[in-house]
Amino acid sequence: MNTNSDRKHFAPATQGNREAILEVLLQVLPANGTISEIASGTGEQAVFFVPHLAPRKWLPSDPNPILRNSIAAWSEEFKSENLYPPIDLDAQLPTWPMDKDTLSIGQLPL
């Protein structure tokens, strides 16, 4: 993973695999709803996917605060109404903050 002087990080594999991943997502995802991305990494794929997946909503997550900051930076540069701010989610934990009482991402419809 490379970074530049701003908050955005870059993962070299993103450019090479995002179209293939998008093709699969378009085949397997429901026509609407909220997609929870686990371990979103840099955020590059999230900002690439969301315009192609509307009206679906995209919820990125990562346990690493540096990567959540990168996701937020990518989101600020490539704004989309169907991309939520990243949440702190560690898939290795026995419980996840995904219920109405603990999820604090504003107006996300659960």
C-alpha positions in Angstrom: 0.0 0.0 0.0 1.4 3.3 -1.0 0.5 6.8 0.3 1.0 10.3 -0.8 1.3 13.5 1.2 -2.5 13.8 1.7 -4.7 11.3 3.7 -5.5 9.1 0.7 -3.7 5.8 0.6 -3.3 3.7 -2.6 -3.3 -0.1 -3.1 -1.6 -1.2 -6.3 -4.0 -4.1 -6.9 -7.0 -1.8 -6.9 -6.5 -0.6 -10.5 -6.1 -4.2 -11.8 -9.0 -5.9 -10.1 -11.8 -3.3 -9.6 -13.6 -3.9 -12.9 -13.6 -7.7 -12.5 -14.9 -7.3 -8.9 -17.6 -4.9 -10.1 -18.7 -7.3 -12.8 -19.3 -10.0 -10.1 -21.0 -7.6 -7.7 -23.4 -6.5 -10.4 -24.4 -10.1 -10.9 -24.8 -11.2 -7.3 -26.0 -8.2 -5.3 -29.7 -7.4 -4.9 -31.1 -4.5 -6.8 -31.2 -2.3 -3.7 -30.2 -2.2 -0.1 -27.0 -1.5 1.9 -23.8 -3.3 1.2 -21.5 -3.6 4.2 -17.9 -3.8 3.0 -15.6 -5.5 5.6 -12.0 -4.4 5.7 -12.4 -1.7 3.1 -8.7 -0.8 3.1 -7.8 2.4 1.3 -11.3 3.3 0.1 -10.3 3.3 -3.6 -12.7 0.5 -4.5 -15.6 2.0 -2.6 -15.5 5.2 -4.5 -15.1 3.3 -7.8 -18.1 0.9 -7.0 -20.7 3.3 -5.7 -21.6 5.2 -8.9 -22.0 1.9 -10.7 -24.1 0.3 -7.9 -26.7 3.0 -7.2 -29.3 3.0 -5.8 -27.6 0.5 -3.5 -25.9 2.1 -0.5 -22.3 1.3 0.4 -21.1 1.1 4.0 -17.2 0.8 4.2 -15.5 -0.3 7.4 -12.0 -0.9 8.6 -10.5 -1.5 12.1 -7.5 0.6 11.2 -8.0 4.4 11.9 -5.4 5.3 9.2 -7.4 3.4 6.6 -10.7 4.8 7.8 -9.1 8.3 7.4 -8.1 7.3 3.8 -11.6 6.1 3.0 -13.0 9.4 4.3 -10.4 11.3 2.1 -11.4 9.3 -1.0 -15.0 9.9 -0.2 -14.5 13.6 0.1 -12.8 13.8 -3.3 -15.4 11.5 -5.1 -18.6 12.5 -3.4 -21.6 10.1 -3.7 -24.9 10.2 -1.9 -24.9 6.4 -1.7 -21.5 6.1 0.1 -21.6 6.3 3.9 -18.8 7.4 6.1 -16.5 4.5 7.2 -17.2 2.7 10.5 -14.7 1.1 12.9 -15.5 -2.6 12.5 -13.2 -5.5 13.3 -14.6 -8.7 11.8 -12.6 -10.8 14.3 -14.6 -9.5 17.2 -17.4 -11.7 18.5 -20.0 -8.8 18.3 -20.2 -6.1 15.7 -21.6 -2.5 16.2 -24.4 -3.0 13.7 -27.6 -2.4 15.6 -29.6 0.8 16.0 -28.3 1.4 19.5 -24.6 1.2 18.8 -24.2 2.2 15.2 -23.3 5.9 15.0 -23.2 6.8 11.3 -26.0 9.4 11.1 -29.0 8.6 9.0 -28.2 5.1 7.9 -31.5 3.3 7.6 -31.3 -0.1 9.4 
